[in-house]
Amino acid sequence: MESRRTCAGRQLGVEFLQLSGVPAELSRHSVAARLILGSIFDAPDLFWYAVGALAGRLGVASRRAGGRWTSLSARKAPAGSRTRPRKVP
């Protein structure tokens, strides 16, 4: 729970830091700064952060519940079921 809050805080912090113009100035001098901090504030990014966080949360919850996103190799065959060898032509 704490790591989610920390991650969300960093995302929002970077996004609101862009309002100051500091990341834009750093981005002019460094490609790494441009990739990490961005250069301009964009309000729709806040919405997409929430969508991405929700999608990640649903994926983790589905995997924990043994949902369809669980890899097939990780699933166990039901008790009493037999697997038949595949016929090779």
All heavy atoms as an XYZ file, in Angstrom:
672
protein
N       0.825     -1.185      0.000
C       0.000      0.000      0.000
C       0.876      1.258      0.000
O       0.598      2.195     -0.703
C      -0.913     -0.045      1.224
C      -1.863      1.100      1.276
S      -3.301      0.790      0.285
C      -4.571      1.270      1.360
N       1.933      1.211      0.778
C       2.804      2.379      0.875
C       3.501      2.663     -0.463
O       3.650      3.810     -0.852
C       3.840      2.163      1.978
C       4.660      3.393      2.270
C       3.842      4.552      2.798
O       2.850      4.318      3.504
O       4.189      5.700      2.498
N       3.908      1.611     -1.170
C       4.604      1.823     -2.437
C       3.675      2.449     -3.479
O       4.113      3.231     -4.309
C       5.186      0.517     -2.957
O       4.154     -0.400     -3.235
N       2.375      2.094     -3.436
C       1.427      2.708     -4.375
C       1.293      4.202     -4.102
O       1.236      5.009     -5.015
C       0.060      2.041     -4.274
C       0.009      0.731     -5.012
C      -1.377      0.186     -4.993
N      -1.428     -0.724     -3.849
C      -2.528     -1.104     -3.248
N      -3.676     -0.656     -3.642
N      -2.492     -1.936     -2.244
N       1.236      4.548     -2.829
C       1.128      5.973     -2.472
C       2.381      6.727     -2.888
O       2.298      7.841     -3.390
C       0.894      6.117     -0.974
C      -0.472      5.697     -0.549
C      -0.690      5.960      0.911
N      -1.926      5.371      1.336
C      -2.119      4.782      2.488
N      -1.135      4.716      3.361
N      -3.280      4.258      2.796
N       3.522      6.119     -2.657
C       4.785      6.750     -3.031
C       4.853      6.959     -4.534
O       5.229      8.031     -5.011
C       5.970      5.893     -2.563
O       5.877      5.710     -1.160
C       7.288      6.539     -2.910
N       4.477      5.945     -5.287
C       4.507      6.032     -6.747
C       3.538      7.104     -7.243
O       3.889      7.925     -8.090
C       4.160      4.676     -7.341
S       4.335      4.616     -9.121
N       2.326      7.110     -6.712
C       1.342      8.119     -7.118
C       1.821      9.519     -6.745
O       1.664     10.471     -7.514
C      -0.007      7.826     -6.464
N       2.437      9.643     -5.581
C       2.962     10.941     -5.162
C       4.061     11.449     -6.077
O       4.113     12.633     -6.417
N       4.920     10.537     -6.511
C       5.993     10.938     -7.434
C       5.433     11.367     -8.781
O       5.880     12.348     -9.368
C       6.977      9.799     -7.627
C       7.849      9.569     -6.439
C       8.813      8.454     -6.679
N       9.591      8.204     -5.473
C      10.224      7.088     -5.230
N      10.187      6.109     -6.107
N      10.905      6.936     -4.129
N       4.458     10.605     -9.282
C       3.862     10.961    -10.575
C       3.221     12.340    -10.507
O       3.432     13.179    -11.399
C       2.802      9.936    -10.966
C       3.347      8.595    -11.330
C       2.238      7.577    -11.533
O       1.111      7.773    -11.118
N       2.574      6.481    -12.174
N       2.428     12.563     -9.475
C       1.757     13.864     -9.347
C       2.765     14.976     -9.093
O       2.612     16.085     -9.606
C       0.724     13.809     -8.229
C      -0.472     12.894     -8.496
C      -1.357     12.808     -7.264
C      -1.259     13.362     -9.695
N       3.792     14.666     -8.310
C       4.823     15.667     -8.039
C       5.540     16.108     -9.304
O       5.741     17.308     -9.531
N       5.901     15.161    -10.139
C       6.581     15.489    -11.399
C       5.645     16.284    -12.305
O       6.044     17.271    -12.917
C       7.079     14.214    -12.113
C       7.483     14.498    -13.546
C       8.244     13.613    -11.356
N       4.389     15.864    -12.358
C       3.434     16.555    -13.230
C       3.234     18.003    -12.785
O       3.253     18.922    -13.593
C       2.104     15.795    -13.240
C       1.188     16.184    -14.359
C       1.732     15.847    -15.742
O       2.424     14.833    -15.921
O       1.443     16.628    -16.670
N       3.078     18.223    -11.494
C       2.874     19.591    -11.010
C       4.173     20.400    -11.017
O       4.138     21.625    -11.133
C       2.226     19.593     -9.629
C       0.760     19.255     -9.689
C       0.279     18.087     -9.135
C      -0.136     20.099    -10.329
C      -1.059     17.764     -9.202
C      -1.481     19.785    -10.406
C      -1.950     18.616     -9.838
N       5.318     19.728    -10.932
C       6.598     20.425    -11.058
C       6.731     21.049    -12.445
O       7.358     22.098    -12.613
C       7.759     19.452    -10.793
C       9.171     20.020    -10.898
C       9.415     21.039     -9.781
C      10.190     18.906    -10.815
N       6.103     20.437    -13.425
C       6.160     20.972    -14.789
C       5.510     22.346    -14.892
O       5.809     23.103    -15.810
C       5.501     19.993    -15.754
C       6.295     18.720    -15.927
C       5.563     17.678    -16.736
O       4.391     17.815    -17.035
N       6.270     16.616    -17.085
N       4.639     22.679    -13.952
C       4.039     24.021    -13.953
C       5.076     25.102    -13.686
O       4.899     26.252    -14.090
C       2.926     24.108    -12.898
C       1.656     23.323    -13.199
C       0.750     23.316    -11.978
C       0.936     23.925    -14.388
N       6.165     24.749    -13.001
C       7.174     25.744    -12.638
C       8.093     26.118    -13.790
O       8.738     27.160    -13.747
C       8.022     25.228    -11.478
O       8.870     24.185    -11.917
N       8.206     25.273    -14.777
C       9.097     25.575    -15.887
C      10.503     25.013    -15.709
O      11.304     25.036    -16.641
N      10.815     24.519    -14.521
C      12.142     23.950    -14.277
C      12.397     22.729    -15.171
O      13.452     22.643    -15.807
C      12.328     23.599    -12.778
C      13.625     22.836    -12.545
C      12.278     24.858    -11.941
N      11.466     21.774    -15.255
C      11.719     20.629    -16.143
C      11.896     21.031    -17.607
O      12.685     20.427    -18.328
C      10.476     19.759    -15.968
C       9.974     20.083    -14.623
C      10.241     21.551    -14.473
N      11.178     22.051    -18.046
C      11.333     22.501    -19.434
C      12.748     23.006    -19.680
O      13.350     22.719    -20.721
C      10.315     23.592    -19.748
N      13.283     23.742    -18.724
C      14.647     24.265    -18.863
C      15.660     23.117    -18.852
O      16.588     23.093    -19.661
C      14.956     25.249    -17.731
C      16.299     25.908    -17.839
C      16.459     26.733    -19.111
O      15.480     27.331    -19.585
O      17.589     26.773    -19.635
N      15.469     22.150    -17.951
C      16.384     21.005    -17.894
C      16.272     20.151    -19.158
O      17.268     19.592    -19.625
C      16.083     20.153    -16.661
C      16.377     20.790    -15.308
C      15.867     19.910    -14.185
C      17.867     21.044    -15.160
N      15.073     20.049    -19.713
C      14.852     19.238    -20.915
C      15.568     19.799    -22.133
O      15.887     19.062    -23.054
C      13.357     19.145    -21.214
O      12.713     18.423    -20.203
N      15.798     21.088    -22.149
C      16.527     21.692    -23.274
C      17.983     21.259    -23.311
O      18.619     21.292    -24.350
C      16.458     23.211    -23.185
C      15.109     23.737    -23.503
C      15.068     25.242    -23.541
N      13.691     25.605    -23.221
C      13.322     26.644    -22.529
N      14.221     27.489    -22.097
N      12.068     26.875    -22.269
N      18.498     20.858    -22.149
C      19.915     20.515    -22.048
C      20.175     19.020    -21.945
O      21.313     18.588    -22.126
C      20.539     21.207    -20.824
C      20.361     22.692    -20.833
N      21.012     23.520    -21.712
C      19.564     23.491    -20.088
C      20.644     24.765    -21.497
N      19.763     24.776    -20.512
N      19.135     18.232    -21.627
C      19.367     16.819    -21.379
C      18.203     15.972    -21.890
O      17.048     16.227    -21.557
C      19.540     16.589    -19.873
O      19.503     15.222    -19.567
N      18.538     14.969    -22.684
C      17.520     14.042    -23.180
C      16.956     13.233    -22.014
O      15.757     12.974    -21.946
C      18.114     13.106    -24.259
C      17.121     12.041    -24.657
C      18.550     13.913    -25.465
N      17.817     12.842    -21.076
C      17.361     12.059    -19.917
C      16.332     12.847    -19.112
O      15.307     12.307    -18.694
C      18.541     11.672    -19.044
N      16.585     14.135    -18.900
C      15.632     14.970    -18.161
C      14.316     15.078    -18.913
O      13.240     15.056    -18.303
C      16.215     16.360    -17.920
N      14.391     15.162    -20.226
C      13.169     15.247    -21.042
C      12.347     13.972    -20.912
O      11.130     14.011    -20.784
C      13.520     15.499    -22.502
C      12.304     15.746    -23.368
C      12.652     16.086    -24.812
N      13.792     16.968    -24.912
C      14.877     16.717    -25.665
N      14.949     15.626    -26.390
N      15.869     17.556    -25.701
N      13.022     12.814    -20.907
C      12.319     11.542    -20.806
C      11.752     11.297    -19.402
O      10.673     10.748    -19.253
C      13.246     10.396    -21.196
C      13.678     10.372    -22.650
C      14.723      9.289    -22.878
C      12.480     10.164    -23.562
N      12.469     11.705    -18.384
C      12.047     11.445    -17.008
C      11.063     12.495    -16.503
O      10.032     12.161    -15.915
C      13.270     11.369    -16.074
C      14.123     10.165    -16.463
C      12.845     11.278    -14.618
C      15.476     10.132    -15.804
N      11.362     13.767    -16.736
C      10.544     14.842    -16.179
C       9.518     15.409    -17.140
O       8.579     16.070    -16.723
C      11.449     15.986    -15.697
C      12.452     15.632    -14.610
C      13.355     16.814    -14.341
C      11.743     15.182    -13.348
N       9.711     15.183    -18.419
C       8.827     15.820    -19.393
C       9.184     17.287    -19.520
O      10.156     17.764    -18.956
N       8.373     18.032    -20.248
C       8.697     19.449    -20.418
C       7.508     20.366    -20.180
O       7.699     21.522    -19.839
C       9.272     19.697    -21.812
O       8.345     19.280    -22.787
N       6.285     19.858    -20.365
C       5.111     20.720    -20.172
C       4.052     20.001    -19.337
O       3.976     18.774    -19.319
C       4.480     21.153    -21.515
C       4.041     19.933    -22.317
C       5.427     22.006    -22.325
C       3.182     20.261    -23.515
N       3.255     20.777    -18.638
C       2.141     20.235    -17.863
C       0.997     19.938    -18.817
O       0.671     20.750    -19.678
C       1.691     21.252    -16.811
C       0.480     20.802    -16.043
C       0.612     19.912    -15.004
C      -0.781     21.264    -16.370
C      -0.492     19.491    -14.285
C      -1.898     20.853    -15.662
C      -1.750     19.964    -14.612
N       0.417     18.775    -18.656
C      -0.713     18.382    -19.495
C      -1.753     17.734    -18.577
O      -1.553     16.623    -18.088
C      -0.237     17.409    -20.570
C      -1.261     17.188    -21.659
O      -2.168     18.017    -21.801
O      -1.133     16.182    -22.375
N      -2.855     18.425    -18.322
C      -3.870     17.948    -17.377
C      -4.413     16.555    -17.716
O      -4.646     15.759    -16.798
C      -5.003     18.960    -17.271
N      -4.621     16.199    -18.983
C      -5.100     14.838    -19.266
C      -4.157     13.738    -18.777
O      -4.592     12.613    -18.557
C      -5.222     14.812    -20.792
C      -5.481     16.231    -21.160
C      -4.658     17.040    -20.195
N      -2.878     14.051    -18.583
C      -1.950     13.051    -18.042
C      -2.414     12.559    -16.681
O      -2.246     11.385    -16.348
C      -0.540     13.628    -17.912
C       0.169     13.740    -19.237
O      -0.330     13.174    -20.230
O       1.220     14.396    -19.275
N      -3.001     13.438    -15.877
C      -3.471     13.049    -14.551
C      -4.555     11.977    -14.674
O      -4.584     11.020    -13.903
C      -4.000     14.265    -13.791
C      -2.981     15.386    -13.560
C      -3.661     16.582    -12.912
C      -1.827     14.896    -12.728
N      -5.439     12.141    -15.645
C      -6.483     11.148    -15.892
C      -5.861      9.822    -16.322
O      -6.230      8.755    -15.829
C      -7.455     11.658    -16.966
C      -8.402     10.595    -17.467
C      -9.470     10.186    -16.692
C      -8.208     10.013    -18.702
C     -10.336      9.194    -17.148
C      -9.072      9.029    -19.168
C     -10.143      8.626    -18.385
N      -4.893      9.874    -17.236
C      -4.287      8.642    -17.735
C      -3.437      7.952    -16.682
O      -3.288      6.725    -16.707
C      -3.506      8.909    -19.020
C      -4.449      9.220    -20.136
C      -4.608     10.410    -20.777
C      -5.422      8.332    -20.710
N      -5.606     10.314    -21.712
C      -6.126      9.043    -21.694
C      -5.771      7.015    -20.486
C      -7.143      8.478    -22.444
C      -6.787      6.441    -21.236
C      -7.460      7.176    -22.197
N      -2.866      8.694    -15.736
C      -2.177      8.062    -14.608
C      -3.166      7.214    -13.819
O      -2.874      6.091    -13.427
C      -1.562      9.096    -13.669
C      -0.358      9.819    -14.207
C      -0.098     11.130    -13.836
C       0.545      9.206    -15.065
C       1.008     11.808    -14.302
C       1.649      9.875    -15.543
C       1.881     11.177    -15.150
O       2.969     11.844    -15.619
N      -4.352      7.763    -13.575
C      -5.381      7.035    -12.825
C      -5.849      5.800    -13.598
O      -6.033      4.727    -13.013
C      -6.560      7.958    -12.522
N      -6.019      5.926    -14.904
C      -6.435      4.783    -15.725
C      -5.367      3.691    -15.680
O      -5.678      2.505    -15.519
C      -6.712      5.223    -17.185
C      -6.874      4.030    -18.109
C      -7.936      6.113    -17.233
N      -4.122      4.064    -15.818
C      -3.030      3.086    -15.767
C      -2.926      2.412    -14.404
O      -2.709      1.204    -14.310
N      -3.096      3.187    -13.338
C      -3.051      2.611    -11.994
C      -4.202      1.631    -11.788
O      -4.017      0.551    -11.208
C      -3.116      3.720    -10.954
N      -5.378      1.982    -12.272
C      -6.531      1.093    -12.145
C      -6.327     -0.189    -12.951
O      -6.609     -1.288    -12.469
C      -7.803      1.804    -12.601
C      -9.085      0.978    -12.532
C      -9.391      0.581    -11.096
C     -10.243      1.771    -13.113
N      -5.801     -0.067    -14.155
C      -5.543     -1.249    -14.981
C      -4.520     -2.160    -14.311
O      -4.684     -3.386    -14.293
C      -5.054     -0.835    -16.368
N      -3.486     -1.584    -13.747
C      -2.491     -2.382    -13.035
C      -3.084     -3.073    -11.827
O      -2.814     -4.247    -11.560
N      -3.907     -2.353    -11.100
C      -4.556     -2.927     -9.912
C      -5.476     -4.084    -10.288
O      -5.498     -5.117     -9.628
C      -5.339     -1.833     -9.187
C      -6.038     -2.306     -7.959
C      -5.023     -2.606     -6.868
N      -5.740     -3.024     -5.685
C      -5.405     -4.074     -4.964
N      -4.360     -4.787     -5.283
N      -6.087     -4.405     -3.907
N      -6.237     -3.915    -11.358
C      -7.126     -4.987    -11.812
C      -6.334     -6.206    -12.289
O      -6.731     -7.343    -12.057
C      -8.041     -4.480    -12.925
C      -9.103     -3.475    -12.500
C      -9.847     -2.949    -13.717
C     -10.053     -4.072    -11.490
N      -5.216     -5.967    -12.948
C      -4.372     -7.068    -13.397
C      -3.808     -7.863    -12.232
O      -3.816     -9.093    -12.240
N      -3.342     -7.165    -11.211
C      -2.804     -7.847    -10.031
C      -3.907     -8.617     -9.318
O      -3.728     -9.764     -8.931
C      -2.140     -6.827     -9.078
C      -1.838     -7.452     -7.729
C      -0.867     -6.282     -9.700
N      -5.075     -7.998     -9.165
C      -6.190     -8.663     -8.484
C      -6.639     -9.900     -9.259
O      -6.922    -10.943     -8.668
C      -7.353     -7.691     -8.315
N      -6.674     -9.810    -10.581
C      -7.079    -10.942    -11.403
C      -6.081    -12.085    -11.280
O      -6.448    -13.247    -11.185
C      -7.210    -10.515    -12.859
O      -7.454    -11.625    -13.676
N      -4.824    -11.746    -11.273
C      -3.788    -12.774    -11.167
C      -3.831    -13.468     -9.823
O      -3.660    -14.673     -9.730
C      -2.431    -12.128    -11.370
C      -1.556    -12.950    -12.210
C      -0.233    -12.278    -12.389
N       0.712    -13.335    -12.526
C       1.190    -13.729    -13.676
N       0.862    -13.103    -14.770
N       2.029    -14.713    -13.746
N      -4.073    -12.691     -8.765
C      -4.164    -13.280     -7.431
C      -5.377    -14.187     -7.311
O      -5.356    -15.164     -6.585
C      -4.224    -12.187     -6.374
C      -2.904    -11.528     -6.148
C      -2.972    -10.521     -5.042
N      -1.674     -9.893     -4.869
C      -1.478     -8.765     -4.234
N      -2.495     -8.133     -3.689
N      -0.276     -8.260     -4.120
N      -6.446    -13.846     -8.022
C      -7.670    -14.638     -7.958
C      -7.638    -15.817     -8.922
O      -8.582    -16.584     -8.984
C      -8.872    -13.750     -8.266
N      -6.573    -15.957     -9.700
C      -6.472    -17.057    -10.663
C      -7.321    -16.817    -11.882
O      -7.830    -17.746    -12.483
N      -7.474    -15.563    -12.268
C      -8.295    -15.188    -13.411
C      -7.678    -15.590    -14.727
O      -6.652    -16.267    -14.794
N      -8.315    -15.168    -15.784
C      -7.887    -15.617    -17.114
C      -6.539    -15.061    -17.528
O      -5.953    -15.513    -18.483
C      -8.939    -15.276    -18.154
C      -9.036    -13.816    -18.485
C      -9.910    -13.651    -19.689
N      -9.257    -12.711    -20.557
C      -9.862    -11.765    -21.213
N     -11.147    -11.650    -21.147
N      -9.199    -10.941    -21.970
N      -6.024    -14.031    -16.860
C      -4.720    -13.495    -17.222
C      -3.582    -14.324    -16.643
O      -2.437    -14.079    -16.923
C      -4.582    -12.052    -16.767
C      -5.428    -11.111    -17.546
C      -6.004    -11.336    -18.759
C      -5.825     -9.811    -17.174
N      -6.719    -10.261    -19.165
C      -6.633     -9.291    -18.212
C      -5.580     -9.012    -16.077
C      -7.182     -8.033    -18.164
C      -6.133     -7.757    -16.041
C      -6.921     -7.273    -17.072
N      -3.914    -15.312    -15.824
C      -2.887    -16.185    -15.280
C      -2.355    -17.044    -16.426
O      -3.124    -17.528    -17.232
C      -3.480    -17.096    -14.186
O      -4.076    -16.272    -13.203
C      -2.427    -17.960    -13.551
N      -1.069    -17.226    -16.464
C      -0.497    -18.001    -17.567
C      -1.016    -19.437    -17.522
O      -1.266    -19.996    -16.459
C       1.024    -17.987    -17.502
O       1.455    -18.708    -16.388
N      -1.164    -20.029    -18.673
C      -1.700    -21.386    -18.761
C      -0.797    -22.393    -18.063
O      -1.270    -23.365    -17.485
C      -1.891    -21.786    -20.230
C      -2.963    -21.000    -20.981
C      -2.961    -21.404    -22.444
C      -4.326    -21.227    -20.370
N       0.492    -22.191    -18.087
C       1.403    -23.133    -17.454
C       1.291    -23.094    -15.938
O       1.638    -24.056    -15.266
C       2.841    -22.850    -17.879
O       3.218    -21.558    -17.465
N       0.789    -21.998    -15.394
C       0.662    -21.884    -13.949
C      -0.627    -22.513    -13.433
O      -0.763    -22.780    -12.254
C       0.700    -20.413    -13.542
N      -1.580    -22.770    -14.332
C      -2.844    -23.366    -13.920
C      -2.682    -24.870    -13.732
O      -1.976    -25.536    -14.474
C      -3.929    -23.108    -14.959
C      -4.292    -21.661    -15.057
C      -5.423    -21.488    -16.021
N      -5.689    -20.064    -16.188
C      -6.510    -19.591    -17.090
N      -7.154    -20.403    -17.899
N      -6.713    -18.311    -17.183
N      -3.402    -25.386    -12.763
C      -3.363    -26.822    -12.508
C      -4.583    -27.463    -13.140
O      -5.658    -26.884    -13.169
C      -3.343    -27.089    -11.014
C      -2.074    -26.630    -10.357
C      -2.073    -26.995     -8.901
C      -0.763    -26.539     -8.270
N      -0.703    -26.838     -6.863
N      -4.414    -28.690    -13.610
C      -5.534    -29.437    -14.183
C      -6.489    -29.830    -13.058
O      -6.056    -30.104    -11.943
C      -5.027    -30.667    -14.901
N      -7.794    -29.853    -13.338
C      -8.752    -30.262    -12.314
C      -8.477    -31.689    -11.848
O      -7.969    -32.521    -12.600
C     -10.108    -30.177    -13.024
C      -9.883    -29.341    -14.233
C      -8.434    -29.463    -14.578
N      -8.828    -31.968    -10.603
C      -8.599    -33.300    -10.046
C      -9.350    -34.344    -10.857
O     -10.498    -34.140    -11.241
C      -9.050    -33.334     -8.589
N      -8.710    -35.457    -11.128
C      -9.334    -36.548    -11.866
C      -9.283    -36.398    -13.371
O      -9.700    -37.283    -14.103
N      -8.791    -35.288    -13.878
C      -8.733    -35.116    -15.332
C      -7.457    -35.751    -15.872
O      -6.450    -35.822    -15.191
C      -8.786    -33.646    -15.718
O      -7.616    -32.996    -15.292
N      -7.552    -36.237    -17.066
C      -6.385    -36.840    -17.718
C      -6.038    -36.019    -18.938
O      -6.902    -35.539    -19.646
C      -6.687    -38.259    -18.161
C      -6.891    -39.197    -17.031
C      -7.056    -40.583    -17.579
N      -7.263    -41.514    -16.508
C      -7.344    -42.802    -16.690
N      -7.247    -43.294    -17.902
N      -7.504    -43.592    -15.671
N      -4.785    -35.920    -19.167
C      -4.349    -35.247    -20.382
C      -3.979    -36.311    -21.387
O      -3.295    -37.287    -21.072
C      -3.155    -34.326    -20.117
O      -2.105    -35.103    -19.559
C      -3.532    -33.221    -19.162
N      -4.473    -36.142    -22.594
C      -4.171    -37.104    -23.656
C      -2.986    -36.623    -24.461
O      -2.843    -35.424    -24.702
C      -5.371    -37.264    -24.574
C      -6.525    -37.961    -23.896
C      -7.607    -38.183    -24.869
N      -8.404    -36.953    -24.914
C      -9.436    -36.765    -25.684
N      -9.815    -37.694    -26.527
N     -10.116    -35.661    -25.653
N      -2.132    -37.551    -24.871
C      -1.007    -37.127    -25.712
C      -1.524    -36.595    -27.045
O      -2.529    -37.070    -27.573
C      -0.180    -38.393    -25.893
C      -0.997    -39.518    -25.374
C      -2.128    -38.955    -24.600
N      -0.839    -35.627    -27.552
C      -1.212    -35.019    -28.820
C      -0.772    -35.906    -29.967
O       0.355    -36.401    -29.978
C      -0.519    -33.665    -28.908
C      -0.998    -32.811    -29.980
C      -0.403    -31.448    -29.809
N      -0.237    -30.871    -31.123
C       0.472    -29.826    -31.384
N       1.124    -29.233    -30.435
N       0.556    -29.356    -32.596
N      -1.661    -36.117    -30.932
C      -1.320    -36.938    -32.089
C      -0.494    -36.115    -33.066
O      -0.829    -34.997    -33.396
C      -2.583    -37.420    -32.795
C      -3.372    -38.401    -31.976
C      -4.574    -38.877    -32.749
C      -5.375    -39.859    -31.934
N      -6.556    -40.328    -32.639
N       0.578    -36.715    -33.487
C       1.465    -36.056    -34.436
C       1.230    -36.694    -35.799
O       1.299    -37.905    -35.933
C       2.933    -36.202    -34.016
C       3.833    -35.533    -35.033
C       3.144    -35.647    -32.629
N       0.925    -35.898    -36.825
C       0.656    -36.462    -38.147
C       1.885    -37.069    -38.791
O       2.974    -36.819    -38.542
C       0.146    -35.302    -38.977
C       0.431    -34.071    -38.235
C       0.754    -34.464    -36.827
